[in-house]
């Protein structure tokens, strides 16, 4: 028995079967369509439809919104390179305070984009785009290249050493970003994590001398290859309830202190309360990093397995 499109009947249950004429084929073709309830998302692919019972299996609104949100997170991450470029322009303009403001905004973006990416499931929804690579490219520019340029441009080191210091920063940081063991199983950084933007920030706020700065740069270059642990303020679970408020305190006080022009005032004299709160927050992060570095690795792995 041949059935026309108009005579196809409805069947009960979660599936529908119907018979269509497919000229010039002499035989009828049976097609099976599985209907997906609207509240259960969508099924990849498309299926043919018939009359009033048409079912077009294109991505639903929810799926499109999720993909759009994932791309929005990637766009937010990419904004960090724009902020870094503005910091570079400020260097060429000789505006040290503007440099720190732009780098501070870039640091804020980098601090929260990972959390946003995990919540938006960017790896699952945009598998063709590697957000981790994007993040590393931007981090190298903002954490390494721009601070190295600051060392070179603003005379943070003795005369004749600017090129050497900047080149050393760029070179050793390549190891940091290529190191597959850059983070421990509990998300501490292993070895100095190329946070040269923070190193330069401390030079600026503390108004340290050129030879002292050069010594610190040399020490940090060496520590890049020493497996000491450094706390990640958002991902490390140890003391997280204290670490997060301390991160906010450090960021707020740092912003206030970079606005103090070093040629006019010393930070600890212009805003003593802000300065010592900033020092306290810095000591907290240093203490937590030292505590983790001295704790036996086997004990940490046992704790991680217990969790």
VENURBEL-V983241 format. One record per helix or strand of 3 or more residues. SS is the DSSP state (H for helix, E for strand). FROM is the first residue (numbers start at 0). LEN is the number of residues. If there is no record, write none. Layout:
BEGIN
ss/from/len
SS/FROM/LEN
SS/FROM/LEN
END
This chain:
BEGIN
ss/from/len
H/4/3
E/14/6
E/28/6
H/37/3
H/50/3
H/60/32
H/95/25
H/121/4
H/130/23
H/161/17
H/195/11
H/209/14
H/239/19
H/266/4
H/271/23
H/296/10
END
